[in-house]
């Protein structure tokens, strides 16, 4: 709950909910002014009065829950988060779990956390590092919940393309140097970014990642002229290679394209592109590159 992304989401969510009501209570702006002046206790009391008059205003309920938690009044935080819990918002449920854990109500905290994950909470790194969950983190129940999180960290397949990461010189036919490429992991290590610079001035980038829902690897390539190619594929253990196929638009007359990355050795990767005009019966070579680590 202390991570900046949570604070940003909270701010956006609360502002949206506060002003989504048909009849806006003028006291809300007064309470917000008190907050801006850091008069949090007065603001909290005013929000409580507003909530008493309008208990179904979820924006006010959420505001009270987060303010109570910030003030370490975990009893009230739980009260207001529990009121929101039936809506099934995974962030609310996660915050409820944190509040319960900070109260020492570990069994209820684990139940709330399990429900949060079932409803879509997938910030596994946050779960594993959040000090608010320290009291339950070593339990077998927590470990089981963590393993059920739909997070890329729980999918070893997502690491199968790491052999391509590095700084490379790239060679083609007759060992002629055709360019260079920097392959790096971005977005918490969940996406592999290709930065290609060809010897002829051709340049481009591709974004590669393992897509949990489809169980496939995806590559989206775009070059300096805004041309693009979209690939899907899987790792082939028999070839020790990641094999992509271009996904064509329905009715497209373009030939099929197969792009294969062979994990040849720790310091070399083969990128082999082939085309087929007969539905994959026969393939011709488009290009055959060897990456040599710098």
Number of C-alpha atoms within 10 A of each C-alpha: 21 11 9 9 10 13 13 10 12 18 12 11 14 18 14 12 16 19 13 12 12 6 7 11 13 9 14 17 12 14 20 17 14 17 15 11 10 11 13 19 14 13 23 20 13 18 22 17 13 19 18 13 10 13 13 12 16 19 20 23 28 22 25 23 29 26 20 22 22 14 13 14 16 22 15 18 26 23 16 22 25 19 15 20 20 10 11 14 15 21 22 24 27 25 26 29 30 31 30 26 25 22 17 14 15 20 14 14 26 23 17 24 28 23 20 25 21 16 14 15 21 20 17 20 12 13 22 15 11 15 15 19 25 15 16 21 20 11 12 10 14 20 13 11 19 22 13 15 20 18 17 19 17 14 13 9 17 21 15 18 20 14 18 25 17 17 17 21 17 26 18 16 11 6 10 10 16 16 20 21 23 18 21 17 18 11 8 7 15 17 18 22 22 21 16 19 18 14 12 8 9 12 17 19 19 20 19 20 21 25 15 15 7 9 14 18 22 23 23 16 18 16 14 11 9 9 9 13 15 16 20 22 20 19 20 14 9 6 13 13 21 19 21 22 20 19 15 15 8 6 6 8 9 11 16 18 23 23 21 22 24 22 20 15 10 10 15 19 22 21 21 17 20 19 21 17 14 10 10 13 7 10 17 12 12 13 13 15 20 22 24 19 18 13
